[in-house]
Amino acid sequence: MIFAQNEVAKYIVRKIYRWFVYYSIDAATETNVIGPLADIFRNSNYEIKPLLSALFKSEHFFDTLNRGCYIKTPADLVIGSLREMNVAFKPETDWDTNYGLWNTFNTWLVNLGQNLHDPPNVSGMPAFYQEPSFHEIWINSDSLPKRNQYTDTMILTGYARNGFRVQFNCVAFAQTLSNPGNPNDLIEDVLKYFYRNDLSAQSKAQIKTQILLTNQQWDYYWTNAWAAYITSPTTANFNTVNTRLRSLFQYIFNLSEYQLA
């Protein structure tokens, strides 16, 4: 009797839509997306797989307007950044070292408002259901500085246990890019990797000149520094490129665009 009601399918589809796409559902989305998906859901005897398949393969799901409209959860930020920066931990058999480090990152999650092991109630985290703010709850005057503090710490010092340190290695990351010796290509690749939406040409130029080139006007200032490091990876040459890359990554991680998924 309950599942025979059209509203039941729509109710569940709205929850799935808010999780995977966007929390705000206007009249057009309700008519053109929620309604048809609810029909698929109901006609497939409330099987989730056909519903998800239809959503994930739809043009609406890949619409550029739906990119970068979701604020990262603390888990998305902390765990996601570790994966993005290719941070490696000790083998799983080294429980003592790993537990200490994992506990550090779990503490960050708690401080940022997401205790994975102790949600506030059976509904879960308020950002997943609390209207009208939903995921905007993740960002406030307390959590945003802490988010930036987390990425700053991982760039500058990282965390160590039993003589083993985990940290964002900006130089190693740059070496995975297509043309790190060219400051324009470097910044373009980094922004494409970390941001869901592109920055303006003016913003990119500002990042290059003021951050990577430390207010120098010529591209060769970075190109020569990178070439010197690749040719002769001495401590001095490493420190030169590492200092500039750290400043670049700090700036990119601290912009609001990095908080979006």
C-alpha positions in Angstrom: 0.0 0.0 0.0 2.8 2.4 0.9 4.9 1.7 -2.1 2.0 2.1 -4.4 2.1 5.8 -3.7 4.0 7.9 -6.3 5.3 10.2 -3.6 7.2 7.4 -1.9 9.5 6.9 -5.0 9.9 10.7 -5.3 10.8 11.0 -1.6 13.6 8.4 -1.9 14.8 9.8 -5.3 15.1 13.3 -3.8 17.4 12.0 -1.0 19.6 10.2 -3.6 19.6 13.3 -5.8 20.7 15.5 -2.9 23.5 13.1 -2.0 24.9 12.7 -5.5 24.0 16.0 -7.3 22.8 19.0 -5.3 20.7 19.8 -2.3 18.5 22.4 -3.9 15.7 21.0 -6.0 13.7 23.6 -7.9 10.5 23.2 -9.9 12.3 22.4 -13.1 14.4 19.7 -11.5 11.4 18.2 -9.8 9.6 17.9 -13.1 12.4 17.0 -15.5 14.6 14.9 -13.2 13.0 13.7 -10.0 9.7 12.7 -11.6 11.2 10.6 -14.5 13.7 9.0 -12.1 10.9 8.1 -9.7 9.1 6.4 -12.5 12.2 4.3 -13.3 12.6 3.5 -9.6 9.0 2.5 -9.2 8.8 0.5 -12.4 11.9 -1.5 -11.5 10.2 -2.6 -8.3 12.2 -0.1 -6.2 15.6 -1.6 -7.2 18.3 1.0 -6.5 20.7 -0.1 -9.3 18.4 0.9 -12.3 17.8 4.3 -10.6 21.5 5.0 -10.0 22.3 3.8 -13.5 19.8 6.2 -15.0 21.0 9.1 -12.9 24.8 8.6 -13.5 24.3 8.2 -17.3 22.0 11.2 -17.6 23.1 14.5 -19.3 21.9 16.3 -16.2 24.4 14.5 -14.0 27.3 15.7 -16.2 25.9 19.2 -16.6 28.6 21.8 -16.0 26.2 23.6 -13.7 26.4 20.7 -11.3 30.1 20.8 -11.0 31.6 22.2 -7.9 28.3 22.8 -6.2 28.8 20.4 -3.3 30.9 21.4 -0.2 33.3 18.7 0.8 32.6 16.9 4.0 35.6 16.8 6.4 36.2 13.2 5.3 36.2 14.4 1.6 38.7 17.0 2.6 41.1 15.0 4.8 41.0 11.6 3.3 40.5 13.0 -0.2 43.6 15.2 0.1 45.7 12.3 1.3 44.8 10.4 -1.8 45.2 13.4 -4.1 48.7 14.0 -2.8 49.6 10.3 -3.0 50.5 10.1 0.7 51.8 6.7 1.6 51.6 5.0 5.0 53.5 2.2 6.5 52.6 -1.4 5.6 49.4 -2.5 7.3 51.4 -4.8 9.6 52.9 -1.8 11.3 49.8 -1.2 13.4 51.4 1.1 16.0 52.7 3.6 13.5 49.6 3.6 11.4 47.2 3.7 14.3 48.9 6.8 15.7 48.8 8.5 12.3 45.2 7.4 11.5 44.1 8.7 14.9 45.6 12.1 14.1 43.6 12.4 11.0 40.5 11.1 12.7 40.9 13.8 15.3 41.0 16.3 12.4 37.6 14.9 11.2 36.1 15.3 14.7 37.5 18.9 15.0 36.0 19.7 11.6 32.6 18.4 12.6 32.4 14.8 11.4 32.9 12.1 13.9 32.6 9.0 11.7 32.2 6.7 14.6 29.8 8.8 16.6 27.1 10.6 14.6 25.0 12.9 16.7 21.8 10.9 16.2 20.2 8.2 14.0 19.7 10.7 11.2 23.5 11.1 10.8 25.3 14.4 10.3 23.0 17.5 10.0 24.6 18.5 6.7 23.0 15.5 5.1 19.4 16.3 6.0 19.0 19.7 7.8 17.0 22.0 5.6 17.6 24.6 4.2 21.4 24.7 4.7 22.3 21.0 4.1 26.0 20.8 3.2 26.6 24.5 3.8 26.6 23.6 7.5 30.2 22.2 7.0 31.6 25.8 6.5 31.5 28.4 9.2 33.8 30.9 11.0 35.3 28.0 13.1 35.6 25.2 10.5 37.0 27.2 7.6 40.2 28.3 9.3 40.6 24.8 10.6 40.3 23.4 7.1 43.0 25.7 5.9 45.1 24.9 9.0 44.9 21.2 8.1 46.2 21.6 4.6 48.8 24.1 5.7 50.1 21.6 8.3 50.3 18.8 5.8 52.2 21.0 3.4 54.7 22.5 5.9 55.4 19.8 8.5 53.0 16.9 8.3 52.8 14.4 11.1 55.3 11.8 12.4 55.2 8.7 14.5 58.0 6.3 15.3 60.3 8.2 13.0 57.9 7.9 10.0 56.5 11.1 8.6 53.4 11.6 6.4 53.4 14.9 4.5 52.3 16.5 1.2 55.3 16.2 -1.0 54.8 19.1 -3.4 57.9 18.5 -5.5 57.1 14.8 -6.0 53.6 15.7 -7.0 54.9 18.3 -9.5 57.1 15.7 -11.1 54.0 13.7 -12.0 52.6 16.5 -14.2 53.0 16.9 -17.9 55.4 19.9 -18.0 56.3 21.2 -14.6 59.1 23.3 -15.8 56.7 25.6 -17.6 54.9 27.7 -15.0 51.8 28.2 -17.1 51.4 24.4 -17.7 52.2 23.7 -14.1 49.5 25.9 -12.8 47.0 24.8 -15.4 47.6 21.1 -14.5 47.4 21.7 -10.8 44.2 23.7 -11.0 42.6 21.1 -13.3 43.5 18.3 -10.8 42.3 20.0 -7.7 39.4 22.3 -8.8 36.1 21.3 -10.3 35.6 24.7 -12.0 38.2 26.7 -13.9 39.7 30.0 -12.7 39.8 33.1 -14.9 42.9 33.9 -16.9 43.5 36.9 -14.7 43.5 34.7 -11.5 45.9 32.2 -13.1 48.3 35.0 -14.1 48.1 36.4 -10.5 48.9 33.0 -9.0 51.8 32.6 -11.4 53.4 36.0 -10.8 52.7 36.6 -7.2 53.0 33.1 -5.8 55.1 30.8 -8.0 57.4 33.5 -9.4 57.4 35.4 -6.1 56.6 38.7 -7.9 59.1 38.1 -10.7 57.8 38.9 -14.2 59.5 36.3 -16.3 58.6 32.7 -16.7 62.3 31.6 -16.9 62.7 32.5 -13.2 60.8 29.3 -12.4 61.9 27.3 -15.5 65.5 27.7 -14.7 65.0 26.8 -11.0 63.2 23.6 -11.9 65.7 22.7 -14.6 68.5 23.2 -12.1 66.8 20.9 -9.6 66.2 18.2 -12.2 69.8 18.4 -13.5 71.4 18.6 -10.0 69.0 17.7 -7.1 71.1 19.2 -4.4 69.6 20.4 -1.1 69.9 24.0 -2.2 68.2 23.4 -5.6 65.5 21.3 -3.9 64.8 24.0 -1.3 64.4 26.6 -4.0 61.6 24.8 -5.9 60.1 23.2 -2.8 59.6 26.6 -1.1 57.8 28.0 -4.2 55.7 24.9 -4.7 54.7 24.9 -1.0 53.5 28.5 -1.3 51.7 27.6 -4.5 49.9 24.6 -3.0 49.1 26.5 0.2 47.4 29.3 -1.8 45.5 26.8 -4.0 44.3 24.8 -1.0 43.2 27.9 0.8 41.0 29.3 -1.9 37.3 28.6 -1.6 37.3 26.5 -4.8 39.2 23.7 -3.1 36.3 23.3 -0.6 34.0 22.3 -3.5 33.5 18.9 -4.9 
